[in-house]
Amino acid sequence: MTINSRISASFYPTLAKTQPPQQLWIVGYRNGVKTTQLIGMGLAPGTAIEILQRVAGNLVVRIGETRIGINQQIAEQILVTDQPLKDPEQIMGDPAKMEQTAPLTLKDLQLYQTGKVQGFADTDTPDLRAYKKKLLAMGLTPGTEFTVTHIAPLGDPVEIKVRGFRLSLRRAEAALLMVQEVQE
């Protein structure tokens, strides 16, 4: 694959679609992924990685002298190329700026924070589509404000107060709800 001058997320394959052994360079991420965690793992745009092994859909990669495991879900969010990145314009945005534009989800809010429903994450399975319908039926429609009232000790479930009642959501379900923090 070659790099053209117009950067497009659809142009680059994801890490999940690659096979070992292979040397790759990280170009960026799909929209909506939390970049802080990936950058903290050393998976920053411009980084060279080597795919060592695929085990049950998960990958073992080497970054420098470090080996890490990447699950299928994360691998599908990382965009890669097989060509070294020589031009800074080839990288899909500055990681610091990417973090600012990454959508916020309910699971990202802290205790007593107020948020407003923006929408829902892409739901590609029947279970998630059904759960989205349940959230809408419970009053979590776009534009609705809520407050985080309780977070269990291990972060699951999260309780919110919305439209005068309290609603508990599992962490995985809270990740579906795209929100905007409301400053009081």
C-alpha positions in Angstrom: 0.0 0.0 0.0 1.2 3.5 -0.6 0.4 6.7 1.1 -1.4 9.4 -0.9 -1.5 13.0 -0.1 -5.1 13.0 1.1 -5.5 11.3 4.5 -8.6 9.1 4.8 -9.4 6.7 7.6 -11.0 4.3 5.1 -7.7 4.3 3.1 -5.8 2.5 5.8 -6.4 -1.0 7.1 -6.9 -1.7 10.8 -4.3 -3.6 12.8 -6.9 -6.3 13.2 -6.8 -7.1 9.5 -3.1 -7.8 9.4 -1.2 -11.1 9.7 2.1 -11.9 11.4 5.0 -11.7 10.9 4.9 -8.1 9.7 6.4 -4.7 10.3 3.8 -1.8 10.3 3.6 1.9 11.3 0.6 3.4 13.2 -1.0 6.1 11.2 -3.9 7.0 13.5 -7.1 5.8 15.0 -10.7 5.4 14.0 -13.1 8.1 15.2 -14.4 7.7 18.7 -11.5 5.7 20.2 -9.9 6.9 23.5 -6.4 7.8 22.5 -4.9 8.3 25.9 -4.9 4.6 26.7 -3.3 3.7 23.3 -0.6 6.3 23.5 0.1 5.2 27.1 0.7 1.7 25.8 3.2 3.1 23.2 0.7 2.8 20.3 1.1 6.5 19.2 0.8 7.6 15.5 4.1 7.3 13.8 5.3 4.3 15.9 6.8 1.3 14.2 5.3 -2.0 15.5 6.0 -5.6 14.6 3.3 -8.2 14.6 4.7 -11.3 16.2 1.7 -13.6 16.7 -2.1 -14.0 16.4 -3.7 -15.9 19.2 -7.5 -16.5 19.1 -8.0 -13.2 17.3 -5.8 -11.2 19.6 -2.3 -10.0 18.6 1.1 -10.0 20.2 3.1 -7.1 19.0 6.6 -5.7 19.6 7.2 -2.0 20.1 11.0 -1.5 20.4 12.0 -4.1 23.0 8.5 -4.4 24.6 6.0 -7.0 23.8 2.3 -6.3 24.4 -1.0 -8.1 23.8 -3.7 -6.3 21.9 -7.3 -7.6 21.9 -9.4 -7.7 18.7 -11.6 -4.8 19.8 -8.6 -2.4 20.2 -6.8 -3.7 17.1 -9.9 -2.7 15.0 -9.4 0.9 16.2 -5.8 1.3 15.1 -5.1 2.3 11.5 -1.7 1.1 10.1 0.4 1.2 6.9 3.3 -1.0 5.8 5.3 2.0 4.6 7.5 4.1 7.0 6.0 7.5 7.7 8.5 10.1 6.6 6.2 13.1 6.3 4.4 14.4 9.4 1.3 15.1 7.2 1.0 11.3 6.8 0.1 10.9 10.5 -3.7 11.4 11.0 -3.5 14.3 13.4 -1.6 15.3 16.5 -2.3 12.8 19.4 -3.0 15.7 21.8 -5.6 17.2 19.5 -7.1 13.7 18.8 -7.7 13.3 22.5 -9.7 16.6 22.6 -11.9 15.5 19.7 -12.5 12.0 21.0 -16.2 11.6 22.0 -17.0 11.4 25.6 -19.1 8.5 26.9 -21.1 8.1 30.1 -18.4 5.7 31.5 -15.9 8.6 31.2 -17.8 10.9 33.6 -17.0 11.2 37.3 -19.2 11.1 40.3 -21.6 14.2 40.5 -20.7 15.3 37.0 -23.6 16.5 34.8 -23.8 15.5 31.2 -26.1 15.8 28.2 -26.9 12.9 25.8 -25.3 13.6 22.4 -26.2 10.2 20.8 -25.1 6.6 20.7 -22.0 4.8 19.6 -22.2 2.7 16.5 -24.1 -0.5 17.3 -23.2 -3.3 15.0 -24.7 -6.3 16.8 -28.4 -7.1 17.4 -27.9 -7.0 21.2 -26.4 -3.5 21.2 -29.1 -2.2 18.8 -31.8 -3.7 21.2 -30.1 -2.1 24.2 -30.0 1.3 22.4 -33.8 1.1 21.9 -34.1 0.4 25.7 -32.0 3.4 26.6 -34.2 5.6 24.3 -37.3 4.1 25.9 -35.9 5.0 29.4 -35.7 8.6 28.4 -32.0 8.9 27.4 -32.8 10.8 24.2 -30.4 13.3 22.6 -30.3 16.6 24.5 -31.4 15.0 27.8 -29.4 16.1 30.8 -28.5 13.8 33.7 -26.2 13.6 36.7 -23.9 10.8 37.8 -25.1 9.9 41.3 -23.2 6.7 42.1 -20.3 4.7 40.8 -19.8 1.2 42.2 -16.4 0.6 43.8 -15.1 -1.3 40.8 -16.7 1.1 38.3 -19.6 -1.1 37.4 -22.6 -0.2 37.5 -22.9 3.5 37.1 -26.1 5.2 38.5 -27.5 8.4 37.0 -30.4 10.6 37.8 -32.3 11.4 34.6 -35.8 12.9 34.2 -36.5 12.6 38.0 -35.6 9.0 38.4 -32.4 6.9 39.0 -31.1 4.5 36.4 -28.2 2.0 36.8 -26.3 1.0 33.7 -23.5 -1.5 33.3 -20.1 -0.1 32.3 -20.3 -1.7 28.8 -23.8 -0.2 28.3 -22.6 3.2 29.6 -19.9 3.1 26.9 -22.7 3.2 24.2 -24.0 6.6 25.4 -22.1 9.5 23.8 -22.3 12.5 26.1 -21.2 16.1 26.5 -20.1 17.4 29.9 -22.3 20.2 31.1 -20.5 22.9 33.1 -22.6 24.2 36.0 
